[in-house]
Amino acid sequence: MKRNMYQWLEELTRSNRKAALPIMTYPGLNMINKTVMDVITNGQSQYLCIEALAQKFPAAATAVIMDLSVEAEAFGSKIKYSENEVPTVIGKIIAGTDDAEKLKVPDVGEGRTTVYLNAARLAAENIKDRPTFAGHIGPFSLAGRLMDMTEIMIAMMEEPEIVHLVLEKCTTFLIEYSKAFKAVGANGVIIAEPAAGLLSPEKCDGFSSKYVKRIVEAVQDQEYVVILHNCGKTVKQVDTMISTGAKGLHFGNAVNMTDILPQVPDDRVAFGNIDPSGVFLNGTAEEMKTKVDTLLNAMNSYKNFVLSSGCDIPPGTPLDNIDAFFQALSNYNALHQGN
């Protein structure tokens, strides 16, 4: 369903009530009696997971699964699968210049990309009370999976031309993938670029942000907005994240949001950052309420803050903890209504 996403963002920031957009799909597995393997290989099953969560929780938007193996698999990487664990990339497929030069940019539709496109299409068509966000990996994080993270960090210093060649191919594919999500009706995309959190601000500029900016410029408009996710130690990276042009910036729990929000201009929306593992998965409902209340009070003066998880919420997360997350938000809004 098409909607004015600039207006949606403006409404989030103009409201006296704080909104929440946790990145979650896996927590719906038990609600529909499916496994991780079911939802990462079948778009209909993934959509049912998204729908179940949308019916139960008042999140500001829905999102497809943040699966950082999909794009690498399309390029030819081997993937480790299991019924109830998130898929991971095994090994590298680029060991030098020859491999980089021979690397073929896949067509959108190869591998499991159709699964995620179908999930986004079904969610956009059927969940009409809120936007649907697609999701894909960022260019540097994808290149790191193709080359191996240790190897890419060395190559950035010794053979940067190889890294840029791979980044060019990754970016070319990601632009087309994001355009495909836009074509099936998604209202925006969350670009997950966690590996960029390992870089200095200068390296982040040259090896991540300038490529993310090309994706943003290719797809972002009034009907499709980009949220850039980086769950690293991003306090010194805020400026380079802003330089991408992404309308939304999503931060992980490695940082304190009080160090982030003073750097974020009013025309961008900042999302974050309750610990997905330590609190959502392994915490208690009471701990969740305390963490959310503390964060919301710290963010009280920032109109452009939206409550979220620090990253994708893992499989096996108790629904009681998600209930507590939204209950704490509701309690905060009731207390501060009209302030």
PELINRA-V276743 format. One record per helix or strand. SS is the DSSP state (h for helix, s for strand). FROM is the first residue (numbers start at 0). LEN is the number of residues. If there is no record, write none. Layout:
SS|FROM|LEN, SS|FROM|LEN
This chain:
h|4|10, s|19|1, h|25|7, h|35|6, h|42|14, s|60|3, h|69|6, s|77|3, s|87|3, h|96|6, h|112|14, s|130|7, h|138|9, h|148|10, h|159|24, s|187|5, h|193|5, h|200|19, s|220|1, s|223|7, h|237|5, s|247|4, h|256|7, s|268|6, h|275|6, h|284|14, s|304|5, h|318|18
